[in-house]
Amino acid sequence: MGPDMGQGKAAGPPVTVIKPTRGWRIINWRELWEYRELLYFFIWRDIKVRYKQTVLGAAWAIIQPFFTMVVFSLFFGHLARLPSDGLPYPIFYYTALLPWMYFANALSSVTNTIVENQRVITKVYFPRIILPVSVVFSGLVDFGIAFTVLIGMMLFYGVFPTAAILAMPLFLLLAVVTALGVGLWLAALNAIYRDVRHVVPFLIQFWMFASPVAYSSSLIPEKWRVLYGLNPMAGVIEGFRWAVLGQGHPPTLLGVSVAAVLLVLAGGLFYFRKMEGTIADVV
């Protein structure tokens, strides 16, 4: 008998069909889960590149906030005599600089991540949002290294955490979400308008003085508190001090800050998804 003509042909290689996203879904969670190993690769790559061929290596994560703390303690503390909520000036400033330095570095890196990875974007498909997410998470390594110095400083000054320390991850998460939300807007805009990266340093500098890094939030008049709460980093820094040190002011108007950052994040996700289909053409 001849070969069985009823048998199907041998299966060919799998075919993946890429279609544009539709509807109001801003994140394809299933797709992100399928590319989780690529996300891990980008995070690990960012960490290695940051410390590759450096003399001091991971010590840079400590040097920047530490010496900034020294300058703030000298000029804003001992010379200007700004209130520190009863805390030693070095502790007061360093605790605020930790989340701020993380946010500032993450925001600056996320802004440039699409342009810096243009060769990868134009050659292969993957969810573009993986790039800003990987940058935001890789910055947590620097935060963890710098946080060890804060532990030593707290032991030196005899400042010990209270039960409020359990809330610290929540304020760190708020800083992560803020950096991602604002960074998505700037990353998409920077892919189209390359001069956006020149605006970011000025934005970060202005934002720092609009946040309670060099001063206590108690200096803000009561009538301006609601407006001040629209700055999510004000809630992050104020809450981070309170959670870690167990002293100072508990975070006020935190709900306003959370609502503001969620609105920025949702807008950033929508705008980034809208530009995702054309980023490879304009980058």
Salt bridges, closest charged atoms under 4 A:
GLU34 OE2 - ARG30 NE 3.79
ASP46 OD1 - ARG45 NH2 3.23
ASP85 OD1 - HIS249 NE2 3.46
ASP142 OD2 - ARG50 NE 3.72
GLU238 OE2 - ARG225 NH2 3.38
